[in-house]
């Protein structure tokens, strides 16, 4: 009898998957179709929800559940939002003044 290809089954048993593959959730680059395909193939499919509204996430999860009964991951960003532009501009100016420089002209665009 040959050795199993992946002898450590902890991750397989924890997630209830067949293969030690966890699909990277790529926000903005994929939706439910890839998560379904990976889960159906025996890995852990992942749905990136960071850029989705609550309703969009709910709809994508419903689609996944309609197409597979296999486990899947739902991924969110869980960090604090950066400070507002005014706070960032003030902080940058303080850093330059502390270094003995003149306060720079700052143009900061918010992407949050």
Biotite code that builds the C-alpha atoms (Angstrom):
import biotite.structure as struc

atoms = struc.array([
    struc.Atom([0.000, 0.000, 0.000], chain_id="A", res_id=1, res_name="UNK", atom_name="CA", element="C"),
    struc.Atom([1.449, 3.375, -0.962], chain_id="A", res_id=2, res_name="UNK", atom_name="CA", element="C"),
    struc.Atom([1.669, 6.424, 1.278], chain_id="A", res_id=3, res_name="UNK", atom_name="CA", element="C"),
    struc.Atom([-1.144, 8.933, 0.824], chain_id="A", res_id=4, res_name="UNK", atom_name="CA", element="C"),
    struc.Atom([-0.155, 11.980, -1.208], chain_id="A", res_id=5, res_name="UNK", atom_name="CA", element="C"),
    struc.Atom([-1.027, 14.236, 1.755], chain_id="A", res_id=6, res_name="UNK", atom_name="CA", element="C"),
    struc.Atom([-0.487, 12.240, 4.968], chain_id="A", res_id=7, res_name="UNK", atom_name="CA", element="C"),
    struc.Atom([-1.495, 15.021, 7.384], chain_id="A", res_id=8, res_name="UNK", atom_name="CA", element="C"),
    struc.Atom([-5.289, 15.027, 7.273], chain_id="A", res_id=9, res_name="UNK", atom_name="CA", element="C"),
    struc.Atom([-5.928, 17.759, 9.874], chain_id="A", res_id=10, res_name="UNK", atom_name="CA", element="C"),
    struc.Atom([-6.904, 20.476, 7.391], chain_id="A", res_id=11, res_name="UNK", atom_name="CA", element="C"),
    struc.Atom([-8.918, 18.000, 5.308], chain_id="A", res_id=12, res_name="UNK", atom_name="CA", element="C"),
    struc.Atom([-10.874, 16.814, 8.328], chain_id="A", res_id=13, res_name="UNK", atom_name="CA", element="C"),
    struc.Atom([-11.292, 20.310, 9.788], chain_id="A", res_id=14, res_name="UNK", atom_name="CA", element="C"),
    struc.Atom([-12.904, 21.718, 6.643], chain_id="A", res_id=15, res_name="UNK", atom_name="CA", element="C"),
    struc.Atom([-14.463, 18.495, 5.337], chain_id="A", res_id=16, res_name="UNK", atom_name="CA", element="C"),
    struc.Atom([-12.594, 18.665, 2.028], chain_id="A", res_id=17, res_name="UNK", atom_name="CA", element="C"),
    struc.Atom([-10.900, 16.014, -0.108], chain_id="A", res_id=18, res_name="UNK", atom_name="CA", element="C"),
    struc.Atom([-7.783, 17.904, -1.204], chain_id="A", res_id=19, res_name="UNK", atom_name="CA", element="C"),
    struc.Atom([-5.515, 20.301, 0.720], chain_id="A", res_id=20, res_name="UNK", atom_name="CA", element="C"),
    struc.Atom([-6.431, 23.224, -1.525], chain_id="A", res_id=21, res_name="UNK", atom_name="CA", element="C"),
    struc.Atom([-7.896, 26.472, -0.225], chain_id="A", res_id=22, res_name="UNK", atom_name="CA", element="C"),
    struc.Atom([-8.800, 28.814, -3.035], chain_id="A", res_id=23, res_name="UNK", atom_name="CA", element="C"),
    struc.Atom([-7.634, 32.388, -2.544], chain_id="A", res_id=24, res_name="UNK", atom_name="CA", element="C"),
    struc.Atom([-10.604, 34.762, -2.285], chain_id="A", res_id=25, res_name="UNK", atom_name="CA", element="C"),
    struc.Atom([-9.773, 37.446, -4.862], chain_id="A", res_id=26, res_name="UNK", atom_name="CA", element="C"),
    struc.Atom([-12.032, 40.447, -4.264], chain_id="A", res_id=27, res_name="UNK", atom_name="CA", element="C"),
    struc.Atom([-13.021, 42.089, -7.509], chain_id="A", res_id=28, res_name="UNK", atom_name="CA", element="C"),
    struc.Atom([-11.663, 39.258, -9.646], chain_id="A", res_id=29, res_name="UNK", atom_name="CA", element="C"),
    struc.Atom([-14.090, 36.388, -9.043], chain_id="A", res_id=30, res_name="UNK", atom_name="CA", element="C"),
    struc.Atom([-17.474, 35.486, -7.703], chain_id="A", res_id=31, res_name="UNK", atom_name="CA", element="C"),
    struc.Atom([-19.468, 32.391, -6.896], chain_id="A", res_id=32, res_name="UNK", atom_name="CA", element="C"),
    struc.Atom([-18.586, 30.400, -10.046], chain_id="A", res_id=33, res_name="UNK", atom_name="CA", element="C"),
    struc.Atom([-14.956, 29.808, -9.055], chain_id="A", res_id=34, res_name="UNK", atom_name="CA", element="C"),
    struc.Atom([-15.872, 29.019, -5.446], chain_id="A", res_id=35, res_name="UNK", atom_name="CA", element="C"),
    struc.Atom([-18.402, 26.446, -6.686], chain_id="A", res_id=36, res_name="UNK", atom_name="CA", element="C"),
    struc.Atom([-15.879, 24.848, -9.060], chain_id="A", res_id=37, res_name="UNK", atom_name="CA", element="C"),
    struc.Atom([-13.183, 24.543, -6.381], chain_id="A", res_id=38, res_name="UNK", atom_name="CA", element="C"),
    struc.Atom([-15.596, 23.141, -3.790], chain_id="A", res_id=39, res_name="UNK", atom_name="CA", element="C"),
    struc.Atom([-17.015, 20.639, -6.282], chain_id="A", res_id=40, res_name="UNK", atom_name="CA", element="C"),
    struc.Atom([-13.457, 19.547, -7.143], chain_id="A", res_id=41, res_name="UNK", atom_name="CA", element="C"),
    struc.Atom([-12.766, 18.741, -3.483], chain_id="A", res_id=42, res_name="UNK", atom_name="CA", element="C"),
    struc.Atom([-10.965, 21.879, -2.316], chain_id="A", res_id=43, res_name="UNK", atom_name="CA", element="C"),
    struc.Atom([-12.272, 24.724, -0.173], chain_id="A", res_id=44, res_name="UNK", atom_name="CA", element="C"),
    struc.Atom([-13.834, 27.304, -2.478], chain_id="A", res_id=45, res_name="UNK", atom_name="CA", element="C"),
    struc.Atom([-13.811, 30.913, -1.299], chain_id="A", res_id=46, res_name="UNK", atom_name="CA", element="C"),
    struc.Atom([-16.209, 33.796, -1.895], chain_id="A", res_id=47, res_name="UNK", atom_name="CA", element="C"),
    struc.Atom([-14.600, 37.243, -1.542], chain_id="A", res_id=48, res_name="UNK", atom_name="CA", element="C"),
    struc.Atom([-17.161, 39.575, 0.056], chain_id="A", res_id=49, res_name="UNK", atom_name="CA", element="C"),
    struc.Atom([-15.005, 42.625, 0.801], chain_id="A", res_id=50, res_name="UNK", atom_name="CA", element="C"),
    struc.Atom([-16.357, 44.596, -2.151], chain_id="A", res_id=51, res_name="UNK", atom_name="CA", element="C"),
    struc.Atom([-19.917, 43.239, -2.018], chain_id="A", res_id=52, res_name="UNK", atom_name="CA", element="C"),
    struc.Atom([-22.925, 44.826, -0.376], chain_id="A", res_id=53, res_name="UNK", atom_name="CA", element="C"),
    struc.Atom([-24.866, 42.733, 2.131], chain_id="A", res_id=54, res_name="UNK", atom_name="CA", element="C"),
    struc.Atom([-27.463, 41.902, -0.516], chain_id="A", res_id=55, res_name="UNK", atom_name="CA", element="C"),
    struc.Atom([-24.815, 40.982, -3.115], chain_id="A", res_id=56, res_name="UNK", atom_name="CA", element="C"),
    struc.Atom([-23.036, 38.704, -0.610], chain_id="A", res_id=57, res_name="UNK", atom_name="CA", element="C"),
    struc.Atom([-26.345, 37.079, 0.328], chain_id="A", res_id=58, res_name="UNK", atom_name="CA", element="C"),
    struc.Atom([-27.150, 36.465, -3.358], chain_id="A", res_id=59, res_name="UNK", atom_name="CA", element="C"),
    struc.Atom([-23.710, 34.987, -4.113], chain_id="A", res_id=60, res_name="UNK", atom_name="CA", element="C"),
    struc.Atom([-23.922, 32.680, -1.070], chain_id="A", res_id=61, res_name="UNK", atom_name="CA", element="C"),
    struc.Atom([-27.381, 31.557, -2.179], chain_id="A", res_id=62, res_name="UNK", atom_name="CA", element="C"),
    struc.Atom([-25.998, 30.757, -5.651], chain_id="A", res_id=63, res_name="UNK", atom_name="CA", element="C"),
    struc.Atom([-23.183, 28.695, -4.122], chain_id="A", res_id=64, res_name="UNK", atom_name="CA", element="C"),
    struc.Atom([-25.621, 26.783, -1.924], chain_id="A", res_id=65, res_name="UNK", atom_name="CA", element="C"),
    struc.Atom([-27.821, 26.056, -4.947], chain_id="A", res_id=66, res_name="UNK", atom_name="CA", element="C"),
    struc.Atom([-24.888, 24.554, -6.866], chain_id="A", res_id=67, res_name="UNK", atom_name="CA", element="C"),
    struc.Atom([-22.936, 22.650, -4.227], chain_id="A", res_id=68, res_name="UNK", atom_name="CA", element="C"),
    struc.Atom([-23.446, 21.045, -0.869], chain_id="A", res_id=69, res_name="UNK", atom_name="CA", element="C"),
    struc.Atom([-19.689, 21.090, -0.240], chain_id="A", res_id=70, res_name="UNK", atom_name="CA", element="C"),
    struc.Atom([-17.978, 23.413, 2.273], chain_id="A", res_id=71, res_name="UNK", atom_name="CA", element="C"),
    struc.Atom([-16.900, 26.896, 1.177], chain_id="A", res_id=72, res_name="UNK", atom_name="CA", element="C"),
    struc.Atom([-15.257, 29.947, 2.755], chain_id="A", res_id=73, res_name="UNK", atom_name="CA", element="C"),
    struc.Atom([-16.766, 33.438, 2.955], chain_id="A", res_id=74, res_name="UNK", atom_name="CA", element="C"),
    struc.Atom([-14.030, 36.084, 3.242], chain_id="A", res_id=75, res_name="UNK", atom_name="CA", element="C"),
    struc.Atom([-14.253, 39.675, 4.518], chain_id="A", res_id=76, res_name="UNK", atom_name="CA", element="C"),
    struc.Atom([-11.749, 42.430, 5.295], chain_id="A", res_id=77, res_name="UNK", atom_name="CA", element="C"),
    struc.Atom([-11.712, 42.891, 9.073], chain_id="A", res_id=78, res_name="UNK", atom_name="CA", element="C"),
    struc.Atom([-9.469, 45.888, 9.631], chain_id="A", res_id=79, res_name="UNK", atom_name="CA", element="C"),
    struc.Atom([-10.055, 49.424, 10.750], chain_id="A", res_id=80, res_name="UNK", atom_name="CA", element="C"),
    struc.Atom([-10.676, 52.013, 8.094], chain_id="A", res_id=81, res_name="UNK", atom_name="CA", element="C"),
    struc.Atom([-7.787, 54.426, 7.578], chain_id="A", res_id=82, res_name="UNK", atom_name="CA", element="C"),
    struc.Atom([-8.126, 57.897, 9.090], chain_id="A", res_id=83, res_name="UNK", atom_name="CA", element="C"),
    struc.Atom([-9.873, 60.589, 7.096], chain_id="A", res_id=84, res_name="UNK", atom_name="CA", element="C"),
    struc.Atom([-7.899, 62.615, 4.562], chain_id="A", res_id=85, res_name="UNK", atom_name="CA", element="C"),
    struc.Atom([-7.638, 65.633, 6.898], chain_id="A", res_id=86, res_name="UNK", atom_name="CA", element="C"),
    struc.Atom([-6.172, 63.517, 9.690], chain_id="A", res_id=87, res_name="UNK", atom_name="CA", element="C"),
    struc.Atom([-3.678, 61.890, 7.308], chain_id="A", res_id=88, res_name="UNK", atom_name="CA", element="C"),
    struc.Atom([-2.661, 65.262, 5.867], chain_id="A", res_id=89, res_name="UNK", atom_name="CA", element="C"),
    struc.Atom([-2.121, 66.664, 9.355], chain_id="A", res_id=90, res_name="UNK", atom_name="CA", element="C"),
    struc.Atom([0.006, 63.666, 10.336], chain_id="A", res_id=91, res_name="UNK", atom_name="CA", element="C"),
    struc.Atom([2.161, 63.962, 7.197], chain_id="A", res_id=92, res_name="UNK", atom_name="CA", element="C"),
    struc.Atom([2.659, 67.681, 7.842], chain_id="A", res_id=93, res_name="UNK", atom_name="CA", element="C"),
    struc.Atom([3.699, 67.037, 11.476], chain_id="A", res_id=94, res_name="UNK", atom_name="CA", element="C"),
    struc.Atom([6.268, 64.471, 10.315], chain_id="A", res_id=95, res_name="UNK", atom_name="CA", element="C"),
    struc.Atom([7.852, 66.957, 7.914], chain_id="A", res_id=96, res_name="UNK", atom_name="CA", element="C"),
    struc.Atom([7.884, 69.773, 10.492], chain_id="A", res_id=97, res_name="UNK", atom_name="CA", element="C"),
    struc.Atom([9.503, 67.457, 13.060], chain_id="A", res_id=98, res_name="UNK", atom_name="CA", element="C"),
    struc.Atom([12.198, 66.683, 10.492], chain_id="A", res_id=99, res_name="UNK", atom_name="CA", element="C"),
    struc.Atom([12.865, 70.426, 10.081], chain_id="A", res_id=100, res_name="UNK", atom_name="CA", element="C"),
    struc.Atom([11.237, 70.656, 6.660], chain_id="A", res_id=101, res_name="UNK", atom_name="CA", element="C"),
    struc.Atom([8.583, 73.027, 5.447], chain_id="A", res_id=102, res_name="UNK", atom_name="CA", element="C"),
    struc.Atom([5.057, 71.654, 5.471], chain_id="A", res_id=103, res_name="UNK", atom_name="CA", element="C"),
    struc.Atom([4.529, 70.008, 2.094], chain_id="A", res_id=104, res_name="UNK", atom_name="CA", element="C"),
    struc.Atom([1.623, 70.629, -0.211], chain_id="A", res_id=105, res_name="UNK", atom_name="CA", element="C"),
    struc.Atom([-0.437, 67.464, 0.078], chain_id="A", res_id=106, res_name="UNK", atom_name="CA", element="C"),
    struc.Atom([-3.039, 66.092, -2.304], chain_id="A", res_id=107, res_name="UNK", atom_name="CA", element="C"),
    struc.Atom([-4.609, 62.970, -0.852], chain_id="A", res_id=108, res_name="UNK", atom_name="CA", element="C"),
    struc.Atom([-7.398, 61.088, -2.555], chain_id="A", res_id=109, res_name="UNK", atom_name="CA", element="C"),
    struc.Atom([-9.669, 58.923, -0.479], chain_id="A", res_id=110, res_name="UNK", atom_name="CA", element="C"),
    struc.Atom([-10.285, 55.450, -1.831], chain_id="A", res_id=111, res_name="UNK", atom_name="CA", element="C"),
    struc.Atom([-12.241, 54.276, 1.179], chain_id="A", res_id=112, res_name="UNK", atom_name="CA", element="C"),
])
